[in-house]
Amino acid sequence: MRAAGPRLRGAAFVLAGLGLLGTPSGPVLAQSVAQAQDPAATSQPRLRPTASPILVLDSERLLSDSATGQAIDAQLADRSAELAAENRRIEAELTEEEKDLTTRRATLSAEAFRAAAAAFDDKVQTIREEQDAKLRALQDQANTARREILSAANPVLVSIMQEAGAVVVVEKASLLASLQAIDVTALAIARLDRAMAGDTSVEGGFDLGTPDPSAQPSETPAQTSIQTPVAPSAAPNSTAGQPSVSGN
């Protein structure tokens, strides 16, 4: 009876444990889950918000439908595709190396094969850790990009609140029901797109561009605070003394 020798940890098995054999754009861009088409999403945004002390915002739509959000999604998708291609190449190389080691097993002593198998397992584990780190970094970039979009949208949301006489903007996902008239998502997307394109002459007279970090804090509504739920995977983004939007 043949004695059991050292077992090889297959390359495909190890990489599959990371979800690296498929395109990582799914996990990385997990926020872009297919949703039912909202009729309001296709309608033209109103030029001004409805006067109301409470406004509603769909932050997920702001992130996915704004020009900036779509551009960032495209960049992340490209990087995800590059990582997926790299993972497939690594898998093929490790699979061939594993097959070669298995073929040479008959010509190696038990001690030599044990050393070779251990070295191969160490190599696979190192690659697993490296690819896992790349995937985490890509996810972190996606989360950071989402927070930066919400931060850039902050002056847009503050100006809309001022125009509507609102005291709070509520996340749409947290509501059971609301009137469409107080939903400012489409208006916020339109103004954010214009602001990020460098057009700050939006009706209402507010500067909707991204705040200059070197500029002095504004003396006007410094206490205004707009907050959206923070996802577990994203660190809170807080800014003291100025209007702020915290996003996932």
Contacts in CASP RR format, 6 or more apart in sequence:
PFRMAT RR
TARGET T0000
AUTHOR 0000-0000-0000
METHOD contacts of the structure
MODEL  1
MRAAGPRLRGAAFVLAGLGLLGTPSGPVLAQSVAQAQDPAATSQPRLRPT
ASPILVLDSERLLSDSATGQAIDAQLADRSAELAAENRRIEAELTEEEKD
LTTRRATLSAEAFRAAAAAFDDKVQTIREEQDAKLRALQDQANTARREIL
SAANPVLVSIMQEAGAVVVVEKASLLASLQAIDVTALAIARLDRAMAGDT
SVEGGFDLGTPDPSAQPSETPAQTSIQTPVAPSAAPNSTAGQPSVSGN
3 110 0 8 1.000
5 110 0 8 1.000
5 113 0 8 1.000
5 114 0 8 1.000
6 113 0 8 1.000
6 114 0 8 1.000
6 117 0 8 1.000
6 118 0 8 1.000
7 117 0 8 1.000
8 98 0 8 1.000
8 101 0 8 1.000
8 102 0 8 1.000
8 117 0 8 1.000
8 120 0 8 1.000
8 121 0 8 1.000
9 121 0 8 1.000
9 124 0 8 1.000
9 125 0 8 1.000
10 94 0 8 1.000
10 95 0 8 1.000
10 98 0 8 1.000
10 124 0 8 1.000
11 90 0 8 1.000
11 91 0 8 1.000
11 94 0 8 1.000
11 95 0 8 1.000
11 97 0 8 1.000
11 98 0 8 1.000
11 124 0 8 1.000
12 21 0 8 1.000
12 91 0 8 1.000
12 94 0 8 1.000
12 95 0 8 1.000
14 124 0 8 1.000
14 125 0 8 1.000
14 127 0 8 1.000
14 128 0 8 1.000
15 21 0 8 1.000
15 87 0 8 1.000
15 90 0 8 1.000
15 91 0 8 1.000
15 94 0 8 1.000
15 127 0 8 1.000
15 128 0 8 1.000
15 131 0 8 1.000
17 128 0 8 1.000
18 128 0 8 1.000
18 131 0 8 1.000
18 132 0 8 1.000
18 135 0 8 1.000
19 27 0 8 1.000
20 87 0 8 1.000
20 91 0 8 1.000
20 131 0 8 1.000
20 132 0 8 1.000
20 135 0 8 1.000
21 87 0 8 1.000
21 88 0 8 1.000
21 91 0 8 1.000
22 84 0 8 1.000
22 87 0 8 1.000
22 88 0 8 1.000
23 80 0 8 1.000
23 81 0 8 1.000
23 84 0 8 1.000
24 80 0 8 1.000
24 83 0 8 1.000
24 84 0 8 1.000
24 87 0 8 1.000
24 135 0 8 1.000
24 138 0 8 1.000
25 76 0 8 1.000
25 77 0 8 1.000
25 80 0 8 1.000
25 81 0 8 1.000
25 84 0 8 1.000
26 80 0 8 1.000
27 135 0 8 1.000
27 139 0 8 1.000
28 76 0 8 1.000
28 80 0 8 1.000
28 135 0 8 1.000
28 138 0 8 1.000
28 139 0 8 1.000
28 142 0 8 1.000
29 73 0 8 1.000
29 76 0 8 1.000
29 77 0 8 1.000
29 80 0 8 1.000
29 142 0 8 1.000
31 60 0 8 1.000
31 63 0 8 1.000
31 64 0 8 1.000
31 142 0 8 1.000
31 146 0 8 1.000
31 248 0 8 1.000
32 64 0 8 1.000
32 73 0 8 1.000
38 61 0 8 1.000
40 180 0 8 1.000
40 183 0 8 1.000
40 185 0 8 1.000
40 186 0 8 1.000
41 61 0 8 1.000
41 65 0 8 1.000
41 185 0 8 1.000
41 186 0 8 1.000
43 186 0 8 1.000
44 186 0 8 1.000
45 186 0 8 1.000
45 187 0 8 1.000
45 189 0 8 1.000
45 190 0 8 1.000
46 186 0 8 1.000
46 187 0 8 1.000
47 187 0 8 1.000
47 203 0 8 1.000
48 163 0 8 1.000
48 164 0 8 1.000
48 187 0 8 1.000
48 203 0 8 1.000
48 204 0 8 1.000
49 55 0 8 1.000
49 160 0 8 1.000
49 163 0 8 1.000
49 164 0 8 1.000
49 166 0 8 1.000
49 182 0 8 1.000
49 184 0 8 1.000
49 187 0 8 1.000
50 164 0 8 1.000
50 181 0 8 1.000
50 182 0 8 1.000
51 164 0 8 1.000
51 165 0 8 1.000
52 164 0 8 1.000
52 165 0 8 1.000
52 166 0 8 1.000
52 181 0 8 1.000
52 182 0 8 1.000
53 165 0 8 1.000
53 166 0 8 1.000
53 167 0 8 1.000
53 168 0 8 1.000
54 166 0 8 1.000
54 167 0 8 1.000
54 168 0 8 1.000
54 169 0 8 1.000
54 170 0 8 1.000
54 182 0 8 1.000
55 160 0 8 1.000
55 161 0 8 1.000
55 164 0 8 1.000
55 166 0 8 1.000
55 168 0 8 1.000
55 169 0 8 1.000
55 170 0 8 1.000
55 182 0 8 1.000
55 183 0 8 1.000
55 184 0 8 1.000
56 169 0 8 1.000
56 170 0 8 1.000
56 171 0 8 1.000
56 172 0 8 1.000
56 175 0 8 1.000
56 178 0 8 1.000
56 182 0 8 1.000
56 183 0 8 1.000
56 184 0 8 1.000
56 185 0 8 1.000
57 157 0 8 1.000
57 169 0 8 1.000
57 170 0 8 1.000
57 171 0 8 1.000
57 172 0 8 1.000
57 183 0 8 1.000
57 184 0 8 1.000
57 185 0 8 1.000
57 188 0 8 1.000
57 228 0 8 1.000
58 171 0 8 1.000
58 172 0 8 1.000
58 173 0 8 1.000
58 183 0 8 1.000
58 185 0 8 1.000
59 150 0 8 1.000
59 171 0 8 1.000
59 172 0 8 1.000
59 173 0 8 1.000
59 228 0 8 1.000
59 229 0 8 1.000
59 247 0 8 1.000
60 173 0 8 1.000
61 185 0 8 1.000
61 189 0 8 1.000
62 149 0 8 1.000
62 150 0 8 1.000
62 153 0 8 1.000
62 185 0 8 1.000
62 188 0 8 1.000
62 189 0 8 1.000
62 192 0 8 1.000
63 69 0 8 1.000
63 146 0 8 1.000
63 149 0 8 1.000
63 150 0 8 1.000
64 70 0 8 1.000
64 73 0 8 1.000
65 189 0 8 1.000
66 149 0 8 1.000
66 153 0 8 1.000
66 189 0 8 1.000
66 192 0 8 1.000
66 193 0 8 1.000
66 196 0 8 1.000
67 193 0 8 1.000
67 196 0 8 1.000
67 197 0 8 1.000
68 149 0 8 1.000
68 152 0 8 1.000
68 192 0 8 1.000
68 193 0 8 1.000
68 196 0 8 1.000
69 145 0 8 1.000
69 149 0 8 1.000
72 142 0 8 1.000
72 145 0 8 1.000
72 149 0 8 1.000
76 138 0 8 1.000
76 141 0 8 1.000
76 142 0 8 1.000
76 145 0 8 1.000
79 138 0 8 1.000
79 141 0 8 1.000
80 138 0 8 1.000
83 131 0 8 1.000
83 134 0 8 1.000
83 135 0 8 1.000
83 138 0 8 1.000
86 131 0 8 1.000
87 131 0 8 1.000
90 127 0 8 1.000
90 131 0 8 1.000
94 123 0 8 1.000
94 124 0 8 1.000
94 127 0 8 1.000
97 120 0 8 1.000
98 120 0 8 1.000
101 113 0 8 1.000
101 116 0 8 1.000
101 117 0 8 1.000
101 120 0 8 1.000
104 113 0 8 1.000
104 116 0 8 1.000
105 113 0 8 1.000
108 116 0 8 1.000
139 233 0 8 1.000
143 231 0 8 1.000
143 233 0 8 1.000
143 234 0 8 1.000
143 235 0 8 1.000
143 248 0 8 1.000
146 234 0 8 1.000
146 247 0 8 1.000
146 248 0 8 1.000
147 234 0 8 1.000
147 237 0 8 1.000
147 246 0 8 1.000
147 247 0 8 1.000
147 248 0 8 1.000
149 192 0 8 1.000
150 228 0 8 1.000
150 237 0 8 1.000
150 245 0 8 1.000
150 246 0 8 1.000
150 247 0 8 1.000
151 210 0 8 1.000
151 237 0 8 1.000
151 239 0 8 1.000
151 244 0 8 1.000
151 245 0 8 1.000
152 192 0 8 1.000
152 195 0 8 1.000
152 196 0 8 1.000
152 209 0 8 1.000
152 210 0 8 1.000
153 188 0 8 1.000
153 192 0 8 1.000
153 245 0 8 1.000
154 211 0 8 1.000
154 226 0 8 1.000
154 243 0 8 1.000
154 244 0 8 1.000
154 245 0 8 1.000
155 195 0 8 1.000
155 206 0 8 1.000
155 207 0 8 1.000
155 208 0 8 1.000
155 209 0 8 1.000
155 210 0 8 1.000
155 211 0 8 1.000
155 243 0 8 1.000
156 188 0 8 1.000
156 191 0 8 1.000
156 192 0 8 1.000
156 195 0 8 1.000
156 208 0 8 1.000
157 169 0 8 1.000
157 184 0 8 1.000
157 188 0 8 1.000
157 226 0 8 1.000
157 243 0 8 1.000
157 245 0 8 1.000
158 206 0 8 1.000
158 221 0 8 1.000
158 224 0 8 1.000
158 226 0 8 1.000
158 243 0 8 1.000
159 191 0 8 1.000
159 202 0 8 1.000
159 204 0 8 1.000
159 205 0 8 1.000
159 206 0 8 1.000
159 208 0 8 1.000
160 166 0 8 1.000
160 169 0 8 1.000
160 184 0 8 1.000
160 187 0 8 1.000
160 188 0 8 1.000
160 191 0 8 1.000
161 167 0 8 1.000
161 169 0 8 1.000
161 224 0 8 1.000
161 226 0 8 1.000
162 206 0 8 1.000
162 221 0 8 1.000
163 204 0 8 1.000
164 184 0 8 1.000
169 184 0 8 1.000
169 226 0 8 1.000
170 178 0 8 1.000
171 228 0 8 1.000
171 229 0 8 1.000
172 178 0 8 1.000
172 183 0 8 1.000
172 185 0 8 1.000
173 229 0 8 1.000
174 229 0 8 1.000
191 202 0 8 1.000
191 208 0 8 1.000
192 208 0 8 1.000
194 200 0 8 1.000
194 202 0 8 1.000
194 208 0 8 1.000
195 202 0 8 1.000
195 208 0 8 1.000
195 209 0 8 1.000
195 210 0 8 1.000
196 209 0 8 1.000
196 210 0 8 1.000
198 209 0 8 1.000
200 207 0 8 1.000
200 208 0 8 1.000
200 209 0 8 1.000
202 208 0 8 1.000
211 242 0 8 1.000
217 241 0 8 1.000
217 242 0 8 1.000
218 242 0 8 1.000
221 243 0 8 1.000
222 241 0 8 1.000
222 242 0 8 1.000
222 243 0 8 1.000
223 241 0 8 1.000
224 243 0 8 1.000
225 243 0 8 1.000
225 244 0 8 1.000
226 243 0 8 1.000
226 244 0 8 1.000
226 245 0 8 1.000
227 244 0 8 1.000
227 245 0 8 1.000
227 246 0 8 1.000
228 245 0 8 1.000
228 246 0 8 1.000
228 247 0 8 1.000
228 248 0 8 1.000
229 247 0 8 1.000
229 248 0 8 1.000
230 236 0 8 1.000
230 246 0 8 1.000
230 247 0 8 1.000
230 248 0 8 1.000
231 247 0 8 1.000
231 248 0 8 1.000
233 248 0 8 1.000
234 247 0 8 1.000
234 248 0 8 1.000
236 246 0 8 1.000
236 247 0 8 1.000
237 244 0 8 1.000
237 245 0 8 1.000
237 246 0 8 1.000
237 247 0 8 1.000
238 244 0 8 1.000
238 246 0 8 1.000
END
